[in-house]
Amino acid sequence: MLRFRFSMCSGPASGAERLVSGVTATLSSAREIAAGEPLARALCVLLIAFWSLRVIAMAFIFDVRPYLTHWFYRLGYHAINLVFIYLLAVYVFAAWKGGKF
């Protein structure tokens, strides 16, 4: 009998798999995204939703203060948040302009 915990939607690797698939989709279709193809815009909208939820979750849902015990951890946490916000801005710009640079 299959159990839910063995499905592809759960497990610690599912978040990493989503990140890798998003990066792969972006890099493999960079020309189409820059040209403003409709499917590329749909991909941008999907990634906008993903990164928006990721930024909201990091800002308001997860409490990471107990884990930020060293200045190096705090620096890394804020750096990764800036990268996530940058990615969100890039996809918003690509979906908004879509080949009209």
N, C-alpha and C positions, 0 to 999 in steps of 0.2 A: 504494500500500500504506500502511495506517495504521501509525503508529509510536506506541509507548506514550507518548512525551514530549508528544504532541499531545492526549492524552486529558484529560478534565476532572479527573482525580485527581492530576495532576502540575502543576508549574509554580509560580512564585512567588506568583501570585494566588490559588491554591487556599486558602491559609490565611486570607487576607483575605475570600474569598468565604464561607468557613465562619463567620467572625465576623459578617459582615453578615447572613447567613441566620439565625444564632442570635438576633441582636438583633431582626431583623425578625419572626421567629416569636414572640419574647417580647412585643414591643410590640403586635403585632396580636392576640394572644390573652391580654392582661393580665387581662381580666375572667374568662375561663375558668380561668386559672391561679389567680386569687384564689378562685374558687368551688370549686376542687378537682375539676374534671372529670377523668375517667380519661385522656383523651387529653392533657390539660394535664400531668397527673402523669407520663405517659410522656415528654413533651417535657422536663420537669424532670429526669428520670432520665438522658435522653440528654445534656442540657447539664451535668449533674453529672459524667458520665463525661468529657465533653470538657474541662471546666475542671480536673478532677482530673488528667487526663493532662497538661494544659498546665502546671499548677503543678509537677507532678513533673518534667516535662522541663526547666522553667526552673531548678529547684533542683538536679537531680542529673545531667542529661545535658549541657546546654549549658554551656560554659565561656566566659563573656562578659568575664572579667577583662581580657583584652587590649584590649577596646573601651571599657572604663570608665576612660578616661584623664583625665577632667575631673570635678570635683565635680558639675557639672550633669548629666552622663550617669549618674553613680551615683545621684543623687537621682531622676532619671526612671526608672531601672531599678527602684529600690525602690518608687517610687510605683505603677508599673504592676503590680508583683507584689502590692501591697496591693489594687489594684483587682481583680485576678484572684482573689485569696482572698476578697474581699468578694462577688464574683459567685458563687463556689462556695458561700459561706455562704447567700446569698439563695436559690439554687436548692435547696439541701438543706432549708432552712426551708420553702419552698413545697411541696416534695414530701412533707415530713414532716407538716406541719400540714394542708395542702390544704383550705382553706375553713373551718377551725375556729380562726379567729383570736380 
